[in-house]
């Protein structure tokens, strides 16, 4: 295996891949393999079922069916010391030698004990879905932080995002058992109904790849088996699905006729009020209370505070329904701050139920999307 490449081209390709790997604290080893089409295939593999492929144009001087495994971090450190010059790389028994104008540099290679098979497994029965890169990134940004980071082994299905494609729309659901988001895209058409769940670990990798895919269509190949393949412009990513049935999320979303209180409120006003009161709280994980006592104002306060005068705020809202007349309800302030910060709209529609609250953004213009966020609560009538 002998090939030549510009140092800046190889450095840029490796650095982009390294950012994806490093942010997720994953394996530092990559594999080089050359093809007869003057391409360098760069492979990163967590294991046999979770693999990233990316390609780089090179000039092959000697083709052999060999692979070489090395540290991506070490390779980047070496490449940053070169100006934009042509390098020659040659595979030796235990090293990958770099030949430059200044000398010869031997890069140590590794024996990869995983021996992952980098072939992309395809089934004869494949469902294809096309997603615009900007939309895909938006889906992940809206849903990922709702999935749980705990009990990955005990509750793996809650550690990911549930993708649900219908013939007329698509739903994306995530929950950490305290909060749930249902992000719906209307007029999203597929030939048949498809649903699957992907771990947040792999979706975080996909999100990093999408940051470099500006305006491209992403092709998803799903074959109802253990793996799913994503085709990006510069990458191919194959990852394992969570092979367990997702809980029926619809059963926990209450009907409108069970609602006790509903109101419209300015998101920024509510968010900043909660932040302000939380600063004075004695506890890091505090519950903040909502108290409705008339049809124009919402009282927000925290019982665990160092200063009672700084713990109460009254803000204006438009109450649409209040069948309890005098109601107190408690929410985790950290969760509320995260939820409200994730929404772009100025006003929200808030519904209060016996054990939960439902938040929906109010759009200025009609959009082909909808968001429903559920948050658990403690009611204090």
GUTORLO-917203 format. One line per field, with one value per residue (C-alpha): residue in three letters; z, y, x. Coordinates in Angstrom, 2 decimals. Each point is the difference from the previous one (the first is absolute). Example, Ala and Ser with C-alpha at 12.3 -4.5 7.8 and 13.67 -1.06 7.14 Angstrom:
<atoms>
residuo = c(ALA  SER);
Z = c(7.80  -0.66);
Y = c(-4.50  3.44);
X = c(12.30  1.37);
</atoms>
This chain:
<atoms>
residuo = c(UNK  UNK  UNK  UNK  UNK  UNK  UNK  UNK  UNK  UNK  UNK  UNK  UNK  UNK  UNK  UNK  UNK  UNK  UNK  UNK  UNK  UNK  UNK  UNK  UNK  UNK  UNK  UNK  UNK  UNK  UNK  UNK  UNK  UNK  UNK  UNK  UNK  UNK  UNK  UNK  UNK  UNK  UNK  UNK  UNK  UNK  UNK  UNK  UNK  UNK  UNK  UNK  UNK  UNK  UNK  UNK  UNK  UNK  UNK  UNK  UNK  UNK  UNK  UNK  UNK  UNK  UNK  UNK  UNK  UNK  UNK  UNK  UNK  UNK  UNK  UNK  UNK  UNK  UNK  UNK  UNK  UNK  UNK  UNK  UNK  UNK  UNK  UNK  UNK  UNK  UNK  UNK  UNK  UNK  UNK  UNK  UNK  UNK  UNK  UNK  UNK  UNK  UNK  UNK  UNK  UNK  UNK  UNK  UNK  UNK  UNK  UNK  UNK  UNK  UNK  UNK  UNK  UNK  UNK  UNK  UNK  UNK  UNK  UNK  UNK  UNK  UNK  UNK  UNK  UNK  UNK  UNK  UNK  UNK  UNK  UNK  UNK  UNK  UNK  UNK  UNK  UNK  UNK  UNK  UNK  UNK  UNK  UNK  UNK  UNK  UNK  UNK  UNK  UNK  UNK  UNK  UNK  UNK  UNK  UNK  UNK  UNK  UNK  UNK  UNK  UNK  UNK  UNK  UNK  UNK  UNK  UNK  UNK  UNK  UNK  UNK  UNK  UNK  UNK  UNK  UNK  UNK  UNK  UNK  UNK  UNK  UNK  UNK  UNK  UNK  UNK  UNK  UNK  UNK  UNK  UNK  UNK  UNK  UNK  UNK  UNK  UNK  UNK  UNK  UNK  UNK  UNK  UNK  UNK  UNK  UNK  UNK  UNK  UNK  UNK  UNK  UNK  UNK  UNK  UNK  UNK  UNK  UNK  UNK  UNK  UNK  UNK  UNK  UNK  UNK  UNK  UNK  UNK  UNK  UNK  UNK  UNK  UNK  UNK  UNK  UNK  UNK  UNK  UNK  UNK  UNK  UNK  UNK  UNK  UNK  UNK  UNK  UNK  UNK  UNK  UNK  UNK  UNK  UNK  UNK  UNK  UNK  UNK  UNK  UNK  UNK  UNK  UNK  UNK  UNK  UNK  UNK  UNK  UNK  UNK  UNK  UNK  UNK  UNK  UNK  UNK  UNK  UNK  UNK  UNK  UNK  UNK  UNK  UNK  UNK  UNK  UNK  UNK  UNK  UNK  UNK  UNK  UNK  UNK  UNK  UNK  UNK  UNK  UNK  UNK  UNK  UNK  UNK  UNK  UNK  UNK  UNK  UNK  UNK  UNK  UNK  UNK  UNK  UNK  UNK  UNK  UNK  UNK  UNK  UNK  UNK  UNK  UNK  UNK  UNK  UNK  UNK  UNK  UNK  UNK  UNK  UNK  UNK  UNK  UNK  UNK  UNK  UNK  UNK  UNK  UNK  UNK  UNK  UNK  UNK  UNK  UNK  UNK  UNK  UNK  UNK  UNK  UNK  UNK  UNK  UNK  UNK  UNK  UNK  UNK  UNK  UNK  UNK  UNK  UNK  UNK  UNK  UNK  UNK  UNK  UNK  UNK  UNK  UNK  UNK  UNK);
Z = c(0.00  -1.22  -0.72  -0.06  1.36  0.91  3.74  0.39  -1.67  2.23  3.10  -0.66  -0.56  3.13  2.18  -0.94  0.82  3.23  1.25  -0.46  1.82  2.76  1.04  0.72  1.73  -2.33  -1.39  -1.30  -2.62  -3.71  -2.97  -3.42  -3.08  -3.62  -2.98  -3.69  -0.64  1.50  3.25  3.60  2.08  3.64  2.39  3.63  1.84  3.53  -0.59  -2.81  -0.28  0.45  -2.70  -1.74  -3.54  -1.67  -3.17  -1.30  -3.51  -0.17  -2.59  0.30  -0.92  1.10  0.72  2.48  1.87  3.35  2.92  2.54  3.42  1.78  2.52  -1.56  2.69  -0.63  -3.75  0.40  2.26  -2.64  -2.94  1.73  -0.10  -3.81  -2.28  -2.96  -1.68  -1.84  2.23  -0.94  2.30  -0.08  2.01  1.68  2.33  3.27  -1.14  -2.51  -1.32  -1.03  -2.54  -0.21  -1.17  3.55  0.62  0.74  2.98  1.26  1.35  2.34  -1.06  2.14  -0.06  0.32  2.25  -0.95  -3.60  -1.00  -3.43  -1.80  -2.62  0.09  0.49  -2.28  -0.16  -3.14  1.72  0.59  0.82  -1.06  1.63  -1.17  2.51  -0.69  2.13  1.57  0.98  1.39  2.16  1.26  0.95  2.06  1.66  1.02  1.39  1.18  3.36  1.00  -0.20  3.24  0.74  2.86  0.16  -3.52  0.67  1.99  -2.29  -3.34  -1.94  2.01  -0.78  -3.58  -2.36  -1.50  -3.74  -1.28  -3.73  -1.30  -3.58  0.81  2.89  2.23  3.80  2.06  3.67  2.92  3.76  3.23  1.94  1.51  -3.34  -3.44  -3.35  -3.09  -3.02  -3.04  -3.60  -2.12  -3.70  0.30  -2.47  -0.06  -1.91  3.17  3.77  1.52  3.61  1.87  3.03  -0.06  3.04  0.92  -0.15  -3.75  -0.61  1.62  -2.58  -2.79  1.33  -0.18  -3.59  -0.93  1.15  -2.97  -2.45  -0.93  -2.66  -0.88  -0.09  2.45  -1.11  2.75  -0.76  2.44  -0.40  3.22  1.33  2.61  -2.04  -1.84  -2.55  -0.52  -3.25  0.30  -2.65  1.62  2.36  0.27  3.50  0.95  3.54  2.12  0.77  3.44  -0.64  2.53  -0.32  0.91  2.72  -1.12  0.52  -1.03  3.15  2.25  -1.95  1.64  -1.80  -0.08  2.04  2.96  0.09  3.18  -1.11  -3.36  -0.69  -2.53  1.22  -1.34  -0.08  0.77  2.92  1.50  -0.65  1.53  3.02  0.72  -0.46  2.36  2.75  -0.37  0.76  3.53  0.61  2.77  -2.09  -3.42  -0.90  1.05  -0.74  -1.02  0.65  -2.20  1.78  -1.84  1.99  -2.73  -3.78  -0.74  2.06  0.81  3.28  -0.15  3.18  1.59  3.57  0.38  -0.05  2.16  -0.47  -0.18  -1.69  -2.91  -0.42  -1.26  -3.36  -1.60  -3.79  -2.49  -2.00  -1.83  1.81  -2.39  2.47  3.78  1.41  3.42  0.56  2.56  -1.04  0.99  -2.09  0.25  -2.75  -0.07  -0.84  -1.74  -2.38  -0.68  -0.78  -2.44  -1.71  -0.38  -1.21  -2.76  -1.52  -2.54  0.13  2.10  1.54  1.31  0.79  3.44  1.22  3.58  0.85  3.19  -0.28  -2.88  -2.16  -3.79  -1.84  -3.64  -1.86  -1.73  -3.57  -1.61  -3.39  -0.94  0.03  -1.20  3.45  3.57  3.38  3.10  3.20  3.10  3.42  3.24  2.85  3.58  0.45  3.26  0.03);
Y = c(0.00  3.24  3.22  3.77  2.71  3.69  0.36  2.65  -2.21  -2.98  2.18  1.62  -3.37  -1.56  3.03  0.05  -3.70  0.46  2.64  -2.51  -2.74  2.17  1.71  -3.42  -1.27  -2.99  -2.12  1.96  -2.59  0.29  -2.21  0.99  -2.04  0.98  -0.79  -0.29  3.12  2.25  0.26  -0.35  -1.56  1.10  -2.25  0.54  -2.84  -0.15  -3.67  -2.28  1.72  3.69  1.35  3.31  0.06  3.08  0.40  2.17  0.37  -1.14  -1.04  -3.73  -0.99  -3.63  -1.78  -2.89  -1.48  1.13  1.93  2.03  1.01  3.04  2.72  2.85  2.42  -0.89  0.36  3.44  1.18  -1.00  1.52  3.38  0.38  0.00  2.88  -0.78  -2.43  -3.27  -3.01  -3.59  -2.75  -3.57  -2.99  -1.95  -2.99  1.89  3.63  2.37  2.08  3.63  1.30  3.78  2.54  0.15  -3.72  -3.32  -0.38  -3.37  -0.10  -2.96  -2.32  -2.17  -3.41  0.59  -2.75  0.86  -1.07  1.60  -0.79  3.32  -1.26  1.57  -2.74  0.38  -1.93  -0.68  1.67  3.58  3.03  3.34  3.33  3.35  2.82  3.46  0.53  3.24  -1.66  -3.09  2.20  1.90  -3.28  -1.09  3.39  -0.05  -3.54  -1.18  1.74  -1.53  -3.57  -1.43  -0.30  -2.42  -3.73  -0.63  -3.74  -0.23  2.28  0.13  0.94  3.24  0.82  0.86  1.75  -1.78  0.68  -0.55  0.52  -0.15  0.48  3.57  1.20  -0.88  0.00  0.13  -0.88  0.06  -0.27  -0.21  -1.13  3.52  1.77  -1.05  1.75  -0.83  1.90  -0.41  0.93  0.14  -0.86  -2.25  -2.78  -3.55  -3.05  -1.94  0.28  -0.43  0.33  -0.59  1.22  1.17  0.54  3.58  -1.10  -0.60  2.93  2.29  -1.26  0.65  3.51  0.78  -1.30  2.11  3.18  -0.45  -0.93  3.37  -0.47  -3.66  -2.80  -2.82  -3.46  -2.43  -3.72  -2.09  -3.74  -0.97  -1.69  1.05  2.69  3.18  1.85  3.77  1.32  3.53  1.96  -0.65  -2.90  -3.32  -0.98  -3.41  -0.39  -2.44  0.46  -0.44  -3.28  0.45  1.28  3.66  0.61  1.28  3.72  0.87  -1.64  2.58  3.07  1.07  1.02  3.66  -0.67  -0.98  3.43  2.10  3.23  1.33  3.33  1.93  1.70  1.80  -2.56  2.46  1.52  -3.44  -1.25  3.01  -0.03  -3.65  0.65  2.98  -1.87  -3.06  2.11  0.57  -3.66  -1.97  -3.17  -0.74  -2.35  2.12  -0.05  3.26  0.56  1.48  1.54  1.22  2.25  2.08  0.03  2.49  -0.87  -2.98  -0.02  -1.84  -0.74  -2.34  -1.25  -0.91  3.51  2.10  3.14  -0.10  3.43  -1.26  -3.27  1.23  1.53  0.78  0.06  0.66  -2.81  -0.74  -2.74  -1.93  -2.60  -0.41  -2.50  -0.16  3.78  -0.18  -2.34  -0.51  -2.21  -0.73  -0.58  -0.76  3.42  -1.45  -1.99  2.99  2.22  -2.59  -0.46  3.71  0.70  -2.60  1.78  2.82  1.49  3.04  -1.44  -3.43  -1.79  -1.70  -2.62  -1.30  -3.48  -2.06  -1.35  1.87  3.09  0.24  2.74  0.94  2.90  2.46  0.67  3.42  -1.62  -3.36  -2.56  -3.56  -1.07  -0.24  -0.53  -1.51  -0.13  -1.82  0.68  -1.80  2.14  -0.05  1.52  1.77  0.86);
X = c(0.00  1.61  -1.89  0.46  -2.26  0.10  0.59  -2.74  -2.64  0.75  0.21  -3.39  -1.68  1.52  -0.69  -3.69  -0.28  1.96  -2.45  -2.83  1.92  1.47  -3.23  -1.49  3.19  0.24  2.82  2.98  0.95  -0.77  0.79  1.35  -0.84  0.70  -2.19  0.86  -2.08  2.71  -1.91  1.10  -2.74  0.21  -1.89  -0.87  -1.70  -1.34  -0.75  -1.18  -3.40  0.79  2.28  0.79  1.42  1.41  2.06  2.84  1.43  3.64  2.57  0.73  3.55  -0.27  -3.28  -0.17  -2.95  1.30  -1.38  1.90  -1.34  1.41  -0.79  -1.96  1.22  3.66  -0.49  -1.61  2.83  2.56  -1.93  -0.38  3.81  0.05  -0.82  -2.26  2.37  -0.21  0.67  0.71  -1.31  1.25  -1.19  2.81  -0.25  -0.58  -0.18  -1.54  2.89  -0.48  2.50  0.33  2.58  1.38  0.40  -1.70  -2.37  -1.19  -3.56  -0.64  -2.81  -2.25  -1.53  -3.73  -1.34  -3.60  0.57  -3.27  -1.30  -0.31  -2.42  -3.43  -2.53  -2.99  -3.21  -2.00  -2.98  1.16  -2.15  1.48  -0.77  1.34  0.53  1.40  3.13  -1.27  -3.29  1.76  2.24  -3.04  -1.72  3.00  0.41  -3.68  -0.05  3.42  0.19  -3.36  1.35  1.34  3.71  -0.60  -0.77  1.33  0.15  -3.24  -2.05  1.83  -3.13  -0.35  3.63  -0.85  -2.40  -3.00  -0.43  -3.53  -0.65  -3.56  -1.21  -1.14  2.20  2.95  0.33  3.18  -0.34  2.42  -0.49  1.98  -3.15  -0.34  -0.44  -1.16  0.16  -2.00  1.29  -2.26  0.78  -3.15  -0.25  3.04  -0.69  1.35  -1.20  -0.76  0.05  3.46  1.12  3.25  1.99  3.63  2.22  0.94  3.67  -0.26  -2.34  2.58  2.52  -2.52  -0.63  3.73  0.14  -3.04  1.74  2.34  -2.79  -1.47  -2.68  -0.06  -2.51  0.70  -1.08  -1.00  -0.12  -2.01  -0.47  -1.86  3.12  2.53  1.74  -0.89  2.17  0.24  1.47  1.38  1.89  3.38  -0.74  -1.76  -1.07  -1.34  -1.31  -1.93  -3.68  -1.54  -1.73  -2.81  -3.53  -0.43  -2.64  -3.40  0.63  -3.55  -1.37  1.71  -1.15  -3.30  -3.18  -0.97  -3.15  2.22  1.66  -0.47  1.67  1.17  1.67  2.08  3.18  3.05  2.81  2.81  -1.89  -0.66  3.55  1.74  -2.31  0.80  3.74  -0.13  -1.83  2.26  3.09  -1.30  -0.85  1.73  -0.01  1.47  -2.86  -2.95  -3.69  -1.57  -3.70  -2.70  -2.99  -3.11  -2.28  -1.64  -0.38  2.76  3.05  2.18  1.90  3.34  1.92  2.53  -0.46  3.71  1.43  2.30  -2.06  -3.80  -0.10  2.10  -1.87  -3.39  -0.89  -3.33  -0.16  -2.77  -1.54  -3.23  -1.91  -2.26  -1.30  0.07  -2.48  1.71  -0.07  2.85  2.79  3.64  2.26  3.75  2.57  3.71  1.47  3.08  -2.21  -2.23  3.00  1.38  -3.37  -0.76  3.56  -0.42  -3.01  0.41  -3.50  -0.96  -3.18  -0.95  -3.21  0.18  -2.50  -0.04  -1.27  -0.14  3.57  1.57  0.18  -0.16  1.91  -0.56  1.64  -2.33  1.11  -0.46  -0.47  -1.41  2.80  0.32  1.11  -1.26  1.64  -1.57  2.06  -1.20  1.53  -0.89  -1.34  -1.24  -3.45  -0.82  -3.69);
</atoms>
